[in-house]
Amino acid sequence: MATNAKGFNSKTIHEGFDPADHKGAVSIPIYQSSTFAFPSVDEGAARFAGVSDGPIYTRLGNPTVQALERCVAELEGGCGAIGTATGMGAVTAVLFSHLRAGDHLVGTHPLYGPSRGIVDKYLSRLGVLSTFVPAADHEALAAAIRPETRLVYVESPANPTLDMVDIEAAAIAAHAAGIPLAVDNTFAGPRLQRPIELGADIVLHSMTKSLNGHADVVAGVVVAREPRALAECREVAKTFGLTMDPHQAWLVLRGIRTLGMRVERAQANAMILAEWLETHPEVAWVRYPGLPSHPQYALALKQMKGPGSVISFELKGGVEAGSRLMDEVKLITLAVSLGGVESLIEHPASMTHKGVSVEEQKKQGITPGLVRLAVGCEDVEDIRADLQHAFAQVEAGVLARE
Ligand SMILES: *Cc1c(COP(=O)(O)O)cnc(C)c1O
């Protein structure tokens, strides 16, 4: 499609479909149909043979879903994409298309809890072995690759510690062994990080987060550099029934149209708040890739176009003070998820990372008092005032006990 959209925002706004193919509709119609009529037996056969790309049946492909897939593929610089019903659908498609009994996976930690769960609980049952190394240790990653390793799977920045994987180094290590690198790019998103440009072969997202950005849809996507990997993931997605619904795709495409603006705004807010939190007397430490205090600040500057909008921090009063803070905020919502227009706050040790054993949490740097703040697009002074009010309640609680 000749859109002449070159810049990131132009692409988010124009890529995906040509209005001329849809009676001039500027917003793509929702093709709410489970199945599609073939004009002839020959054409039906051609579609099944993959010779013609017309639609067959929505689990196998749908015009609204395809518009979204084309847009995301363009944003990530891949050859194509597969929309999935959830982010976990994308993770499942990537893992099951690459691994079989006797194969080995190298992954990094921390990893999104259920992603790790697929490996530890389900792939292990099927005879797939795995080794997980710290996200920040690229030498350990290279050293963990064995002759039977078939996939390197990483998440960067990682949730909730915001540790980063050196994607370029991971790609070099994987390619030296002749195997692909898959990157879960949910935290950064394509506005801030394009793993394929850094050497990755597969990129996946929970589009529930910044790509959709409005806390009203769950969805996922897999983008691949090469058609073969894409076809293998698509086969798993279609067969396992992981694919996306057209209404869901339409909502995500609507969200994507403002991705650049939302990400830039939330990130600007997060930068101000991270700097402020770092100087706050109640705060023990702050982890944010935009602060020079982040141990991998140089890597963030190298591989990301910005530090994003998620901040992790811990109060001096530990888990008790952190819980009080999260109970007292009013504008900021106590809820999991991130990347939306609304600011959300949550407690990883008891919520998103509850499935990770206490021992493993400790190893991964998920301290009991860690608070995760996903900054949204509100006016930054309102977010700061909300936190300020909550901090005052924490202090009052401390004083009352003394
Ligand atoms: C949310 C998330 C997922 C899972 O996505 P769902 O849409 O909830 O299925 C996977 N990876 C990361 C990093 C996430 O934040």
Residues whose N, C-alpha, C, O or C-beta is under 5 A from the ligand:
A	BS01	LIG	T86 G87 M88 Y112 D184 T186 S206 T208 V218 A219
